[in-house]
Amino acid sequence: MKPIAKLTVVGAGPGDEELITLKGIKAIESANVILYDALINTSLLEYAQPEAELIFVGKRKGCYAYQQDQINELIVNRATSHGHVVRLKGGDSFVFGRGAEEIDYAKKFNIETYVVPGISSSIAVPAYQGIPLTKRGASESFWVITGTTKSHQISKDIALAAQSSATVVILMGMGKLDEIVQIFSSENKSDTAIAIIQNGTTHREQVGIGSISTITSIVTKKQLSSPAIIVIGEVVNQRVALNSIKQEVITQYV
C-alpha cells in the first residue's frame, strides 16, 4: 500500500534539547524521513525510529549541504516514496526559517502539510540570560529583524528600529555588526546597552555585554561569532539574576 505523503515542519527550539514541544517529539517519533538543519540539537534525532532516514540539509555562512530548491525537491520525493517527512528546523520555523516556503511548495504536489511551532531563539535566548524583551518603564515593544537579507545586505528595518525606543533583536547579524553599530551611533545611541549571545541555551553559550560604543572590542576580546543573537535596548541593563533550572531541581532533592 502506498504511504500517505505528509510533511510536518517542526520547530526544534533554540538549542537546549529540552526546549522542544511534546508535539514536536511525537512528530519526530512518527517520521519516516527527517530533514534537519545545522542549528538543531542533534540529540533530538535519538527520538527517531531506528529505520527512519536522517538527512542533514543545513546551511552555515554560505556553506550549503543542499540548496533550497534541492531541499524542496527532497521533501516531495521522500514524502511521495516514504510517507511522513519531518522538516526539523532550529527555533520556530516561521521566524526566518523558510517553513512557509517549503509548505507552499509541498502543497503543489498534494502533500498533506502540518506545522509544529517551536520556541523562537529570538525570545528564549535573551530570556536564558535574564533579559526581558519588554519591561514596564523600559520597553513597550520589540523588533525581531534579520541582520542579513536575501541579497546579503543589511536590513533597512534596522535603521527604522534604531529610531524607536523598542528593544531590538537581530538574528544573523554578526557579519553586519560594524554597520549595526554605525546605525545606532548615528541616532545618538552610543551609550545604549547591547548583548551578544552566542550558542544560546546550550552548554557552549558565551555572552558579551556592553554598549554600542564598546561592543566591537568586547566581541574581539571574547572571540564571539555566529551563531549569535544581538539584543539592543535598556532591557539589557535591567536583566535579572537567574539560577539554572536544572541546578534548582537537583538542589531541591539533595
C-alpha positions in Angstrom: 0.0 0.0 0.0 1.4 3.4 -1.0 2.2 5.6 2.1 0.3 8.8 2.6 2.6 11.7 1.6 2.9 14.0 4.5 5.1 16.9 5.6 5.4 18.2 9.2 7.5 21.3 9.7 8.8 21.2 13.3 10.4 24.0 15.3 13.2 22.4 17.4 13.6 25.3 19.7 16.7 27.5 20.4 19.3 24.8 21.2 18.6 23.3 24.6 17.3 19.8 23.8 14.5 20.1 26.4 13.1 23.3 24.8 11.1 21.4 22.2 7.4 20.8 22.5 5.8 17.4 23.2 4.1 17.6 19.8 7.5 18.1 18.2 8.9 15.0 19.8 5.8 13.0 18.7 6.3 14.2 15.1 10.0 13.1 15.2 9.0 9.7 16.6 6.5 9.1 13.8 8.7 10.3 10.9 9.9 8.0 8.1 12.3 10.7 7.0 13.8 13.6 8.9 15.5 16.5 7.1 17.3 18.5 9.7 19.2 21.8 9.9 22.5 22.9 11.3 21.2 24.7 14.3 19.1 21.9 15.8 20.4 19.9 18.8 21.2 16.5 17.2 20.3 14.7 20.4 16.7 15.2 19.3 17.3 12.7 16.5 17.5 10.0 19.1 13.7 10.1 19.3 13.5 8.9 15.7 12.6 5.4 14.7 15.7 3.2 14.1 14.6 2.7 10.5 14.0 6.4 9.8 16.2 8.1 7.2 18.1 11.1 8.6 19.3 13.7 6.1 21.4 16.8 7.0 20.3 19.7 4.9 21.8 22.5 6.9 23.4 25.8 5.9 26.3 27.7 7.6 27.6 31.0 6.4 27.4 30.3 2.7 28.2 26.6 3.0 25.2 24.6 1.8 24.6 20.9 2.1 21.7 21.4 -0.2 20.3 24.5 -2.0 16.8 25.4 -1.1 15.4 24.2 -4.4 17.0 20.8 -3.7 15.5 20.7 -0.3 12.1 21.4 -1.7 12.5 18.6 -4.2 13.8 16.2 -1.5 10.7 16.9 0.6 8.4 16.0 -2.2 10.4 12.9 -3.3 10.7 11.5 0.1 7.1 12.2 1.1 5.9 10.5 -2.1 8.1 7.5 -1.6 8.4 7.1 2.1 5.4 8.8 3.7 5.9 11.1 6.6 8.7 13.7 6.3 9.6 15.8 9.2 11.4 19.0 8.4 13.3 19.8 11.6 14.4 23.5 12.0 16.0 25.5 14.7 13.9 27.9 16.8 10.5 28.4 15.2 10.2 27.5 11.5 8.0 30.6 10.7 10.6 33.1 12.1 13.2 33.4 9.4 13.0 29.6 8.9 11.5 29.3 5.4 9.0 26.9 6.8 6.1 28.6 4.9 8.0 28.4 1.6 8.5 24.7 2.0 4.9 24.1 2.9 3.8 26.2 -0.1 5.9 24.0 -2.4 4.8 20.7 -1.0 1.1 21.7 -1.3 1.6 21.9 -5.1 2.1 18.1 -5.1 -1.0 17.4 -2.9 1.1 16.5 0.1 -0.6 16.8 3.5 1.1 19.6 5.4 1.3 20.4 9.1 3.3 22.7 11.3 4.5 22.3 14.9 5.5 25.7 16.3 8.9 26.0 18.1 10.2 28.2 20.8 11.9 31.1 18.9 15.5 31.8 19.8 14.7 35.5 19.5 12.8 35.3 22.7 14.3 32.3 24.5 18.0 33.1 24.2 17.7 36.6 25.8 15.4 35.0 28.5 18.1 32.5 29.4 20.3 35.5 30.2 17.6 37.1 32.3 16.9 39.7 29.6 13.2 40.5 29.2 12.3 41.9 25.8 9.6 44.1 27.3 9.6 45.5 30.8 7.4 48.3 32.3 9.3 51.6 32.2 12.0 50.2 29.9 10.4 48.9 26.7 6.9 48.6 25.4 7.6 46.6 22.3 10.4 44.7 20.4 11.6 44.3 16.9 12.9 41.0 15.6 14.9 41.6 12.5 17.2 39.6 10.2 20.6 41.2 10.0 21.3 40.0 6.5 18.7 40.0 3.8 18.4 37.6 0.8 20.6 39.9 -1.2 23.2 39.7 1.6 22.7 43.4 2.5 21.9 44.7 5.9 18.1 45.0 6.6 16.8 48.5 6.2 14.4 47.8 9.1 17.4 48.1 11.5 17.7 51.8 10.7 14.0 52.2 11.4 14.2 50.2 14.6 17.2 52.4 15.8 14.9 55.4 15.7 12.4 53.8 18.2 12.6 53.1 21.9 11.8 49.5 21.4 14.1 46.5 22.2 15.8 45.4 19.0 16.7 41.7 18.5 18.8 40.9 15.5 19.3 37.4 14.1 22.0 36.5 11.6 23.6 39.9 12.2 27.2 39.2 13.4 28.6 39.8 9.9 27.0 43.2 9.9 27.9 44.2 13.4 30.1 47.2 12.4 27.2 48.5 10.3 24.7 48.0 13.1 27.0 49.9 15.5 27.3 52.7 13.0 23.5 52.9 12.5 22.8 53.2 16.3 25.6 55.6 16.8 24.2 57.9 14.1 21.0 58.0 16.2 23.0 59.2 19.2 22.7 55.8 20.9 26.3 55.1 21.6 25.6 54.5 25.2 22.7 52.1 24.6 23.1 48.7 26.1 23.7 45.7 23.9 24.2 42.0 24.5 25.6 39.4 22.1 24.7 35.8 23.0 26.5 33.0 21.1 25.2 29.4 21.0 22.3 30.5 23.3 20.7 28.0 25.7 23.4 25.4 25.1 26.5 24.4 27.1 28.6 26.3 24.6 26.9 29.6 25.4 29.0 32.7 25.5 27.9 36.2 26.2 29.3 39.7 25.7 27.5 42.7 27.3 28.4 46.4 26.8 27.3 49.5 25.0 27.0 50.3 21.3 30.4 52.1 21.6 32.2 49.2 23.3 30.7 46.1 21.9 33.1 45.7 18.9 36.1 45.5 21.2 34.2 43.1 23.5 33.4 40.8 20.6 37.1 40.8 19.6 38.2 40.1 23.2 35.8 37.3 23.8 36.1 36.0 20.2 32.3 35.9 19.7 31.0 34.8 16.4 27.9 33.2 14.7 25.5 31.7 15.5 24.7 34.6 17.9 21.8 36.8 18.7 22.1 40.6 19.2 19.9 42.3 21.7 19.9 46.1 21.9 18.0 48.3 24.4 17.6 49.4 28.0 16.3 45.9 29.0 19.8 44.6 28.7 20.7 46.8 31.7 17.7 45.5 33.6 18.4 41.8 33.2 17.5 39.7 36.2 19.7 37.2 38.0 18.8 33.6 37.3 19.7 30.2 38.7 19.9 27.3 36.3 16.6 25.4 36.2 18.4 22.1 36.2 20.5 23.1 39.2 17.4 24.3 41.1 15.7 20.9 40.6 18.8 19.0 41.7 19.2 21.1 44.8 15.6 20.5 45.8 16.2 16.8 46.0 19.7 16.8 47.5 
